[in-house]
Amino acid sequence: MDRVRVHDARVAAARGLGLALMGWSASLALFVAATVSLAFVPLGVGVLTTPSVLLRVRAYAAHRRLLAARWAGIRIAEPYEPLPSPARGGLLGRAELTNRLLRDPATWRDLRWLLVDMTAGAAVAVLAPALPAEGAFGLLLAAGLWRPLVAASDGWWYGFVPITGWATAFVAGALGCVWLAVALRWNPALIDACFRLARTQLAPTPEAELARRVERLTETRRDAVDTSAAELRRIERDLHDGAQARLVAMGMDLNTIEALLDKDPDRARRLLAQTRQSSVDALAELRDLVRGIHPPVLAERGLGDAVRALALRLPMDTEVAVDLDGRADAPVESAAYFAVSEVLTNVVKHSGADRVWVDVHHRDGRLRITVTDNGRGGAVAEAGSGLAGVERRLGTFDGVLAVSSPAGGPTLVTMEIPCVLS
């Protein structure tokens, strides 16, 4: 445990030094450049420079968000409004882009973050390397470094301790041990505090977050309505072309049988056998149709067994791991089931894989499903694709889809839906 703490403290010290240097250099330079560029906007010159500077600020803020996620596990959402795409060229295009950037409240929050980062943020970050450095210096004073320092000056102070001889040097060494203990305990927390301070400036405001959520819910509701309408049309078509056609044919056959019972009993018996087979086929089609609407195994045994049943029908080796300690709401289970079904269908049709792994588990209030195959890769969730449909289906429940599919494989599809299990 001590080794782990020492390692974490040293890593935090290095990261704190890097963050402080970025605050005193990059943040300061970008803040000055943005301020000067904005000052020249009324003169027209700033229109040419402001988009480049502000977009550079956004890129720098994006890099800080990435560091926050990697180093501290702190995720900071991007609050920016969409920019015109494609942007017009020339002076008019620069003017339009400048106007859109300046009207975005997130732009001003980025600039305020630069100011905070090069002052309070850098001050917090520099404590991480300063504490162990100060502690090590106190130990060096106790080891004899005090003598040349005191001899070269009228006096030397270590913090609040005046160094006059060995006794006070040992006091400085004890104080240095205190600083080292503080660094060992609090260095990682200082880095977290630095990123939490950045999150107060870079994350969307509650109002912006609510507006984005409303916009997303509106979009997903529209997609859900379109999907439901398409599903109803499919059911109507399947009933009309399948079971309904067979039932109509059965009615005609029964009329013929009724007319032939006295005239040609043998032919009536043959038609009766044919009608019985038609009834069996119609019942099978109805069962398939019902299974497509809501599979009985999903309703009776839950998502885990329903996914296992899907895997049994695949023409390839499939491993399914399920870790669920309850059941989600029926609509969530249905969305997750059909999302997995669509992903597995894509695997069979397009991947060229001979092995698939499916993992279903629930952690931290989120249902997470991953489907991995050893196929050729290259899968993308582009418009019109099956994966885009999966993304829309999950979006109805605030779910997300992530696809990692480099050329040559493997392909990893991750689906997450926020939910609770009963």
PyMOL commands that set and color helices and strands:
alter all, ss='L'
color gray80, all
select helices_A, chain A and resi 2-39+46-72+90-103+105-151+166-202+206-260+265-293+296-301+303-312+330-351+386-395
alter helices_A, ss='H'
color red, helices_A
select strands_A, chain A and resi 156-158+161-163+317-323+355-363+366-373+400-404+411-418
alter strands_A, ss='S'
color yellow, strands_A
deselect
rebuild
show_as cartoon
